Amino acid sequence: MSKVIIIGAGAMGSAFAFPCLDRNHDTTIIGTHLEDKFIDELKSNNNFHSALKLNIPKSINISKFEKFDSILKS
């Protein structure tokens, strides 16, 4: 299992997380500094991604950019 970190929580980055998860990779989506509000909305709406019209599985970690350094080091 590899650790995959996707920067950008938009439709493209979030969609890319699905095949990574399907291949049993430890998958994390990190929103850019411009997506803090979107990350908050995503988490408060049961991980529902408004652009993709689906829920992001709980096994995909979703974080704000401010946690990038700590995620990268773990």
C-alpha positions as CSV (number, residue, x, y, z in Angstrom):
1,M,0.0,0.0,0.0
2,S,1.3,3.4,-1.0
3,K,0.5,6.7,0.6
4,V,-1.2,9.1,-1.9
5,I,-1.6,12.7,-1.2
6,I,-3.8,14.7,-3.7
7,I,-3.6,18.5,-3.5
8,G,-6.9,20.1,-4.5
9,A,-10.3,19.1,-3.3
10,G,-12.1,20.0,-6.5
11,A,-13.8,17.6,-8.9
12,M,-10.6,16.4,-10.5
13,G,-8.6,15.8,-7.4
14,S,-11.5,14.2,-5.6
15,A,-12.4,12.0,-8.5
16,F,-8.7,10.8,-8.7
17,A,-9.0,9.6,-5.1
18,F,-11.4,6.9,-6.0
19,P,-9.1,4.7,-8.1
20,C,-6.4,5.2,-5.5
21,L,-8.7,3.9,-2.8
22,D,-9.8,1.0,-5.1
23,R,-6.1,0.0,-5.2
24,N,-6.0,0.0,-1.4
25,H,-3.7,3.1,-1.2
26,D,-3.8,5.3,1.9
27,T,-5.4,8.2,0.2
28,T,-5.6,11.8,1.5
29,I,-7.1,14.9,-0.2
30,I,-5.7,18.2,0.9
31,G,-7.6,21.3,-0.2
32,T,-5.6,24.3,-1.2
33,H,-5.6,27.4,1.0
34,L,-8.5,28.7,-1.2
35,E,-10.7,25.7,-0.4
36,D,-10.9,25.9,3.4
37,K,-14.6,26.8,3.4
38,F,-15.3,24.0,0.9
39,I,-13.5,21.5,3.1
40,D,-15.7,22.6,6.1
41,E,-18.8,22.3,4.0
42,L,-17.7,18.9,2.7
43,K,-17.1,17.5,6.2
44,S,-20.3,19.0,7.6
45,N,-22.4,17.5,4.8
46,N,-21.3,13.8,5.4
47,N,-18.5,14.2,2.9
48,F,-21.0,15.1,0.1
49,H,-19.0,16.6,-2.8
50,S,-21.3,19.1,-4.5
51,A,-19.5,19.1,-7.9
52,L,-19.3,15.3,-8.1
53,K,-22.8,14.8,-6.6
54,L,-21.7,11.9,-4.4
55,N,-20.2,11.2,-1.0
56,I,-16.5,10.8,-0.6
57,P,-15.9,7.6,1.3
58,K,-14.8,8.1,5.0
59,S,-11.7,6.0,4.2
60,I,-10.4,8.9,2.1
61,N,-8.9,11.4,4.5
62,I,-9.8,15.1,3.8
63,S,-7.8,17.9,5.3
64,K,-7.1,21.6,4.9
65,F,-3.8,22.8,3.5
66,E,-2.6,24.0,6.9
67,K,-2.1,20.3,7.9
68,F,0.0,19.5,4.8
69,D,3.4,19.4,6.6
70,S,2.2,17.1,9.4
71,I,0.5,14.7,6.9
72,L,3.6,14.6,4.7
73,K,5.8,13.8,7.8
74,S,3.5,11.0,9.0
